[in-house]
Each structure stands twice: as C-alpha cells, then as structure tokens.
C-alpha cells in the first residue's frame, strides 16, 4: 500500500516563488499535490490565477510578516480570511512564525476555517499539525515534507538579510528522490485534516 505524502511550502509570493521549478516538479509527477501558504501582499490577481493549478492548494498566510495580524480584531481577522476566497484559496490559515491570537482562532472557528499549527499550539477548530522544522518527516501512516520557498539568513555584523537559493533546490531534490523511491500517494492538507 502506498504511503500518503503531504507537501507544503511557506511564503509563496510573486517576488518569491520558484514557480518554474514547481511546474517542472508537477510535470515529473502528474499526481502531485502541494499546499502553498501564500503571502498575499507580494502578489496580485493575475499571480493568483497563475498559481491556482490542479496540483496546487492555496492557503492564506497573511499579507506580510511584520506581525500586523497580531492586532486584528475578530472582525478584521474574518475580513482578511475571507478576502482571498474569490481567488480559489482554501478555508484555512497559517500564521507566520506560528503566532496566533485568540481573535484569529475565534474568527477561524466561526468561519469554519482550519488552522495549520505545531502541536504545541491548541486550537478548537479543524487543524493540521506540522513540525516547525523544515524537511521530510516519515510517520507510521503518512509522510510530510515542509519547507519555505525562500531561505533567508540574517547577518548580524552587516545587519542584512540574505537569501540562500541553494537550500531550496537541495531540499526539492531530496523530495524528488523520496518520491521516485517511494511512489507515494500525494495528498493536500485538506484531505488529511483532523
């Protein structure tokens, strides 16, 4: 029996997407399914149309990473969660840096949105727990691959962020190798919610 594989990537956005590599990956594996947590402030309607494919699942991941969502009232959270539904986004949310507020949790529960969190953050709605560390995790009943589209490192001396594109490519190659060797059954996160 094939093992289920859930693949997810954080921080997809128009300025940060590696989209050509993902399209090639989808060509190599016709049954591929990837859940993308999208930073919407980096993108526009045309971009959302481009990335909404049969093999891609889009989930709101805020519009940037400054922490603005920490100040949302419950009504503001509802407004933001619903805003991207017209572009085919799933009814889900993943807070950048795992920083959730009670207002967001309540808004998700009332709107019947699921939340992606590590297991250390309790939620009272549908959820998917993922490990906070990137890479492949092989569990008894399924496997999960989680990564960021962009890998950035902060240089304290220069007080500057640097992107390291090699990490993304190395991790993608490891994932492809796993898929070739194990021939998994690809699943979107929504197919595995608890």
N, C-alpha and C positions, 0 to 999 in steps of 0.2 A: 504494500500500500504506500502511495506517495505521501510524503510529509508536506503539510501546509507551510508556505513561506509568506510572511508578511514583510513587505519592504516599505520603508518610509524615509522621507528626506525632509529636513527642516530648512526654512529660509529661502524657498524658491521665490524669485522675483525677477523682473525684467532685466535688471542690471546684474543679475547673479543667478544664471540658470543652467549652464552647461547643457542646454536643450539638445544640441546636436548629438551629444553622447547618449542622452536618454533615448532619442529617436533610433539611434543605431542599436541600442540595447533592446528596444521593442521589436526591431526587425529580426534580431537574432533569436528572440524568444516570443513567438506570436501570442502566447497565452499570458504574457507579462501583465502584472498589476502593481502599480506603485501609488502609494498615498503621499501626496505632497502637502506640506504645511507652508502656506503661501503668505509672504509679507506683501500685503496688497498696496501699500503706499509707494512701492517701487514699480508699479505696473498700471496698465490701463486696460480698457475693454478689449482692444484688439489683441493684447497679450493674453488675456484670459481665454479668448476664443482659440488662440493658437495652442495653448497648453491643455485645453479640455479635450482629451482624447479618450478612446475606448479603454485604454490601458492606464489612464491617469485619473486619480481621485484627488480633488482639490478641497483643502480644509483651511479655514481662516486661522491665521497665526499672528494677527494684529497687523497694523499698517506700518509699524517700525518697532525698534527695540528699546526705545528710551524709557519705557515704563508708564507711558500715558494711560494705559488700560487700568493701572492700579488706582486711578482717580475716578473711573467711571461709576456713575450711579447705576442701579439695576436697570433703569430705563435706558440710559446711554449704552449700557452693555447690550441690551436687547436690540437697540437700533443698529449697532455695529455688527452684531452677529447676523442680523437679517439682511444687511446691506448687500452682501455678495451672493445671495441665493439666486438672483437673476442671472448670474454667470455660470450656474451649474455647480456651485460649491456645495459640499455636504453639510448636513446639520451637525457640525462638530466644531470644536475649538481646542487649540493648544496654546497655552500662554508661553511667551518667550521666557526662558530661564525658569520655567515651572512656577512662576509667580502668579498665583490665583488669588482673587479676593472673594469674600462671601457674596458680594454683588454679582460677580460673574458666575459663580456657582449657582446662585439662585436664578439668574437670567437663563442659564443653560437648562436648568431643571424645568422652569416654566415653559420654555420654548421647545422642550424635548430634544435638546442638542446633547450630543455626547461630548465627553472631555477626555483628552489624552493627558495622562499624568504618570509620574513614577508611583510605585505602590506606597510610598511614604505619605502621599497626599490623599486623604479620604475625600470622596465625593458621593453625593446622593443622587446620582443620575446615571445613565448609561456611561460606560467608560471603557478605555483601553489603557492598561498599564504597560508602560515601556520602560526599559532600562535607560538611565540617563547617560550611559556611556555609549559611544558610537561603536558600531561593529556588528558582527554576527553572533547571535545567541541561539544555541541549539537546545531546545527543551524537549521533554518527552513526547508531547503531542504536536508540536509545531516548532518552526524556526522563525526568528525575526532578525531582520537587518535594518539598522537605523543609522543614519548619517546626516551630515549637514552638506548642503550644496556648496557652501563656501567654508573653507577652513581659514580662520584668521588667528593671528597671534599678536599680542601686544608687546612691543619692545619698550621696556621701562626707561632705558637710557635715552632713546630717541623720542619717547612719548608719542609713538606712532603705531597704527595697526598695519599689519602686513598679511596679505593673502598667500596661502601656500597651496597652489592648484595641484601639486603632486599628490597630496594626501587624498583628495577626491578621486583622482584617477587610479591610485593604488587600491583604494577601497572598492571602487567599481570593478576592477579586475578580479579582486578576491571574490566579490559577489558573483560575477560571471562564472568563475571557476566552480564555485559551490553549485550553481545552477546546472552547469554541464555535468558535474559528477553525481548530483543527487536527483536531478529531474523532478523538482518539487511541484506541488500544486500551488499556483500563485493565488493569493487572496488579498482583497482590500481590507483595511482595518474594519470597515463597517460590516464585513462578513464574519467578523470574529468578536464583535463587541460583547461585553459582559453585562 
